[in-house]
């Protein structure tokens, strides 16, 4: 029979205890898959849902080895982890998906950009620099975007530099600068690939960012783009995951220019904020698809059941402390609104505390209701 992927004898380890792991656990229960999670704090969103929870540092070589060596399959819900430990675990026979070499490449935005360049994948022109003093050499190319090569997350580690006077406060250390793309829309494609080499992509979604926070505010499914653009975006996403020879789920973020061109911005080797709507809007959610991919199962249907809008629920400004959700009762009573709270006991300004998905056969009506939902809920502190 081989090693079964369900039941008590099988151990699926997840490095990271955030909301992505939490939603993975909720799906895994339907497959009778027991998830073992590790994070620094027992109070993490996965803390009370995991079959077993280990308090440990996912960036510590020793902690990752001690946790991972007991697992049949090891996966991640955040990419900022100790890759040397993952590589050692692979050599010991633990299946690690996505593979350590993929996570190592994606952790470094410079290596990621070089991968696109060497594989003929369209991306913004870029230059790698080691310290901010080098920026002066490229002042005639302003404006451009500076990105830290490692450590950036949720808009952090990214800055738009419009004039040379901004160089003084620029990131100092290994980074890249890239052309500012004059884009019409920001798009995302979630694509999965299993061990057998089967790959499948979800329909393209459109992301509307809060420019001040550099965070996704709304997500629209389906994206309002021509059919040929949809086909090209899906083709690009599948090309990226196949050339990475990756097993797991990959979020591919793209720019659509005003000329109709597509450029890959960056990727995330895990379930992603731009795929949350799939829980209600698609036949298979991104979390189920991730599990199917890493367990070697056939991939599920990615077809859309109903259009929808996802809105991120963020902690209110000037509020830090025990979370209180003002207006939640009004939202719960609205038709077609699905609420997902992440179980974070402490709120902070602009911290992702949950999301809501609003479904409607008419996407414009879903957009209107999504703005209404956003206006009704305030996440404050006691």
Steps between C-alpha positions, in 0.01 A plus 500: 500500500788740563488787743144632525451876490207496745435374851708488817807338346564790261663825619479819296719773647440871439768758573326818611189544707318788332163532333610314187584197711175540690292484181710206380413314822130569450520336157727215614233389748278405206777269373568352845852642475657591833708815487794557732597868511795695636519869583660723762176557690228262616268798457552489120185440288592130460570457871166356605406325175808295412493131593826571679666840537871550567637827634815562298680743270450425130822693426703281737689213335478282810129566562404425138707179497354378831145568381534390139679168550182349647286594198404304190446821301608849601354818352495873575249776545766773488825500306723669761639177644834325541563349157824327603295290740247416228781387271644277774157349567458418130830311514362307798201388294234748612285624212517881503252685277565751362856371468778677691673617180178672386451677832867605505466661158173675580628632836750712305325744266827546311529128424129497417543776241805329351293180468236687296767659285684173426175318421355761266216593738400866453579717802597862565860592415715496814845556648646339814685724749670432835461836677299818459803707390474318167161662435665824385634314196141448379348839586438571130260202495265635770231428600566136589404244763752377757445158659701334775625167369396314815257546787229705329141406579153654461630816336799536732842522337361673189527872425428722200785748456388803299800731537862482611423680827329175610827306479606609848214302656513209254564139604867441576612148417456245221203613293380539145366795312254447218311711252171637622244326281219720368235238569128496438421220745673275752403138448563171676489137393508213749650190339566155646716205397521151651781242505366339186555826309130583465441875524183706518433872535210692649336774292680836509400744772544876521656659808419852613773629730491757776781720369592641840537157663609309187254227601218339306176671601257327264526199271262450207422162347488472207741769381358745249741415217469376140499120443840506327653683799347240733650219292843664489502563879412138574761380250766716668412369848520140382829570325648637825399202717611249236840665445546506878410128494308578816252288692237694693304821453645816347350850493620691195452878517490681166485853361274565200633807322290761323634352176359159591835341591544264797800505734560264791555712811580234760378166630419337835551122546193445716133573539444872458279794589395524135349151516273529805187548288540144366352362823155622394541587131665190351433126502837441665654749744866596481552325835357171376699532178820552698429185701420303186827615340732417792328167576535378141125500437322596177441876490146629546285705265589870505183610322309794641165430669407863556670840462623665817693772675743450787568783742779492757395596853778704657562626850393863542752780531603597856372170641737245654384236746225242547291493182135607492299469177254791485212454255548129454135414574379720214738332255415144605137566414572602140423254220799371307754622756744242641712607794841356587661619824858386551500444875759769574428618852709817465421767242748754364457782247454349152563144619308239299239377748267326258331523166150492358393352168191643336337288230244602240420388147547871412857604582413871512242433769760299691738797480237735641427265790872451567544874555200492730655214699830684525319807631304309765784309667758675717764296679592690814660423834358493850 
